[in-house]
Amino acid sequence: MLECRYWQLSPKPKMPVKDISEASLALTKLDLALSLRLKFSRSAGGISFLSLLLALCITGGRTPPQAQKRAYTQVSRWEPVANMSQLLHPLSQLDPHHLEGGWALVAGSLNHQPSMKALKLRDSITMFFSNSSDASNFSYTQINRFGDQCQYLHYNLSVDGSSFAFDVGGRFDLTGSFHNTSCPDCVVMRWIVKSGRRQSLDLYLLSRRREVDQKELEEFKVQLMCYGLPTPVVMNPTKELCPQQPTAAAAQIEEKTEE
């Protein structure tokens, strides 16, 4: 368990910190001293991986060296990214070949409550990316399963570095970025949705698998904390996925329009 306490050396920053730039700015400009009290359970015997990442979230990557050393010892059997503060930032460059193919949504969270409730109603979500001759353009298909019904959504996706934008015919604005993850067969997507009835920040964990290891899920939960997002909806891996192509056996749902 991680307990963070701030001593005020100058004007008190806004808390909680909701993004990485705000956390770094608060520590740099306000010259705060951060004291980490790390509580250990007898069973754990050390700093948890989740605690270390949460400390990185709060301090913008500047964790006390002694805490880093002990935490790395605790997770030595697992290979995180070289610099764990990278988890808080977008990829420097997306490999288009890594993105191609099908992905299952493992977990997701967003700060728009009605959409969060809608996510909980879906039994499974599959996303397919196919690349054209132009490495910056993808065809994107999202398939939502509701019981025995499947909803097929088709969009074009343009990628620039780690940023992307969906072409949804001008009905609403959907942009975002791909973020770092230590999971080798995962993708983390950050969506920014703007429409007449919805303004939201979303974070989604996709994988080639139906479920990920506990430490990989904990890592994603810390990313959510850093963006001020609620506890994620974790998809049930036993629920059936819809086929990539519509079939007569599966009923289809008409696409709902964002406005």
N, C-alpha and C positions, 0 to 999 in steps of 0.2 A: 504494500500500500504506500502511496506517495502523498506526502503532505507538504504543500508549498506555502510559505508565509513571506510576505513582503514587508520590509521596514521602509517607512516613508522618509526619504532624504530630500525630496523636493515634491512638487504637486502630485497628488495621487493620480495614477493612470486610470483609464476606464477599464473596468473589469466586468465580466470576463473578457479576455482578449479573444477576438473572433477570427483573426487571420494572422498569418506569419509576419507580414510586414508590420502590422500593428504591434506585435510582440517585440520585434527587434527594435522598432522605433521607441517603444516605451522604455526598454532597457538602456538604449543608447542616449536618448535625449534627457531622460529623467534621472539617470545615474542611480538606478535602484540596486539595492543589495538583495540578492536572493539567497534565502536559507532553505536548504532541503533537509527535512527530517525524514529519514527513510526507516520505516518500521518493517521488521522482518518477522515472518511467522516461523515457528520452529520447523515446520515441514518444508518450507521453501529454502530457508537457510541463506538467503541472499536477495539481491535486488532483482525483481522480476523484469522481464523484457518489456512488459507493458509500462512499468514504472519509468524505465529509462526513456522510452519514447515519449511519454507524457512530459517528462522533464525537458526533453529536447523541444517539444512543442511550446512550452512556456518560455524557455530561455532562448529560443531561436537557434538552438544547436549548441549553445555554450553550457555544457554540463560540467560540473566540477570533475577534474581528472581522476580523483580517487573513486568517484561514483562510476565513471566510464570504465575504469579498470576492473572493478568488481562486477559490473554488469556484463562486460564482455566475457568474463570468466563464466558467468552463469549461463550464457547462451553460446558457449564455445562449440557445442555440438550442432549448431545451426548456423548457416551462412547468411547473415543479413547483408544489405548493401554496404559498400565500403565505408560510406559516410552516412550514418543513419539520419542526419538532418536533411539528406536528399529526399527522404520520404515526404517532406513537407512542400516540395516544389515540383513543378512540371518537368517532364522529360526534356532533355536538351534536344533530342531528335528522335522521332519515331521511326522504327524500322517497318516499312510497309509490309514486308513479307511476314513479319511476326503477327500483324493484325489480321491477315487474310484467314478466312474460314469461319467456323462456327464457335460461338462462345455461350456458355450458360451463365445467367446472372446468379451469383452466389449470395450477394447481400447488397443493400442499397439504403440510402437515407437522404432525406431532403427537408428543407425548412418550410414547406408548404403543406399544412396539415391535411387538407382534403386530398391532395395527391399522395400523401403518405398513407392515408387510409385506403386509397384506390390500389396502391402497390400491394398492400396486405391481402387484397382480394384475389390476386393472381396466383395460380398454382405454380406456374413456371414461366420463365421468360428466356427466349433464345435470341441471340443476335448474330447475324451473318454479315461479313464484310467480303466483298469481292472487288479486286483491283483491276482497273482498265490498263491500257498501255501507258497512260499518264499516272505516275506513281502518287500524285497528289489528289487523285479523285477515286472515290470508292462508291460502290452501290451498297446500300445498307438496308437490311431487312430485319425488323424486330417482330418476333412472334410471341404473343401473349396467350397463355392458356387459362381459361376459366372453366373448370370442370371438363365437360366433353366438347367445349367450343374453343376455336382458335381464331385469333385476330392477327392478320398480317398487315404490317405497316412497311411501306417501301419509300425510301428517301435516297437522295444523293448526298454524299459527304465529301467535302473538300478539306484537305489537310495541309497545313503550313507549319513545318517544324513539329511542335507538339500540340499546336492549336488546331481546332477543327470548327467547321460550321456546317449545319444541316441546311439543305435546300428543301423547305416545306411549303413552297409555293406562295410565300409571303403571308401565310396565315398567322404566324407568330415567329419570334426570334429565338433560335436555339444555337448557342455556341458553347465552346468549352475547351478543355485541354486534357491530354493524357498525362498521368502522374506516375512517379516512380513507385515501384513495389519490389520487394525482395522475392516475391513468389515467381518462379521461373515460367509458369504457364498461366499467368494472370495478366489482366489489364485493369488499371484503375482509370475511370473516366469521370471528369468533373464537368457537369452540365450547368449552364446558366440559361434559364428559361424566362422569356419576357413575352407576355401576351396581355390581352385586355383583362383577363381574369386571374392571371397567375404571374407572380414574380418569384422565382425560386432558385436556390442553389442546391444542386444534387451531386451526390458522390456515389458511384457504383463500382462494385468489385465483380469483374468477369473472370471466368476461368475455363480452361478446356475440360476441367473436372466438374462434377456436380457439387462437390463440397471441398473445402480446403482444410489444411491443418489448423489446429487451434492457434498456434503462434502467428500464422498468416492472417487469420481472422482478427486476432488481437491487434496486429499491426494496422489493419484497416480501421479498426475502431478508434485507434489513436489519431489517425488521419481525420476521422470524423470530428473528434474532440477539438482538434486544432482549427476546424472550420465552424465550430459551434453548432454542429449538427446532432440530432438526437440519436439514440440507440438504433442501430440499423434493423431493417426487416431482413431476416435471414431466410432464404428460400428453403423449402423442404426438398431435399435431394431425392426423396422417394417418389415425388410426383412426376407424372409422365410429361415429357417434352412433346411439343407439336412437331409434325414432320416439316422439313424445310420447304416442301412444295405442298400446296393445298390438295386435299384428297376428298373424294365424295363421302368417305366415312366420317370425316371430322366436320362438324358444323362450323360455319365461319361467321364472325361478327364484323359488322361494318365499322370502318375507322371513325373514331370520334374526333371532331375538329376542335382544336384549341382556339379560343377567341379572347 
